[in-house]
Amino acid sequence: MENIIYSDKYVKIKENDLTLFCYYFPFGQNKTIKFSDIKEIKIEELGVFTGKYRLWGMDLNFNWYPLDKMRFRKTHFIKVNTGSKIKACFTPDNIDEIFRILDERINNYQ
């Protein structure tokens, strides 16, 4: 059993992967992404065309957002690139801390 490094209502980070909660529409299944599959992560600004007012689903830039009822109050999101056309994006409350943890973990796999 892997140790949980970080967990909140949006994401769980373990030794080898991260899980985005309530990812798939309409039933809310979680999505797990292995760190070895991640090509790049970055923090980007939320805006009208980049998911600021999107409750759940895809924006115009092929970014997919899991359910977050408070996204409209946030300013940035984390984009996870696995090489797929559709990028997994999420808006955690502790964005800087989560990005630091993910960046450290992902660099161990590259």
C-alpha angles and dihedrals in degrees: 000000000000123000117247109236096184136359136174136146093289107037145015120204120199132173095279108017149018128231123210111207123226092007107144120069132255103007098038102235116171125248121221119200121191115225089229088063095053116101097178144350127199142168114240134180120259115232143154091284096035104060104279092135097027112115094191136343140035130339127207092275097059092258113145118210125196119223113298116157092190098050092110088067095053128086105203142031138199116242118205116202116198094164094268121125090240113064122209109233131180139178111218122180093236097046098158094049093046092047091051092051093046094045091052093047096045093049088058088063099046 
